[in-house]
Amino acid sequence: MYEIFTDTTVSAAHRLTLTSGDAERLHGHNWRIRAHIRARKLDERGMVYDFYDLERELRRVVERFEHVYLNELPPFDDVNPTAENIARVVAEELQGNVGDDRVSVHRVEVWETDHCCAVFFRDAG
C-alpha cells in the first residue's frame, strides 16, 4: 500500500451549536486541511497520484470555504460546522474528484490550530 498527502489552508469563520442548544461565539480559524490518498499499486509513471494534481483537486474542494462564514454554506447551513464534519465533507467530495479503481481518499485531517486536529477516515474498516 502506498500513501501520499498534501496540505492546503483556508481562512473561515464558524459558530458551533452546543448540546444545550446555545451557540458559541462566532470565531475564525486558519484551517490546515490535509488529504491522504492511497493506492495498492502505482500508475505507469510510478506514482500514487501527481502531487500537483492532488493539490489542485484539494484546493478546488475547499476554495468555497475561503473567507466565508461556514454556517451559511451548504451543507453547514444544516450540519454543525465542526472540524470533524468539515473533514468528512472534504473527504467525500475529494473522493468524487480523484478516486477510481486504483486510488482512494484514505483520510482527511482538519487542523483548527497547530495543536487541535480532527480526522475522518474514509476506509476505516
Summary of the structure (lengths in Angstrom):
residues: 125
radius of gyration: 15.3
end to end distance: 15.3
largest distance: 54.0
contacts: 353
relative contact order: 0.21
helix: 27%
strand: 37%
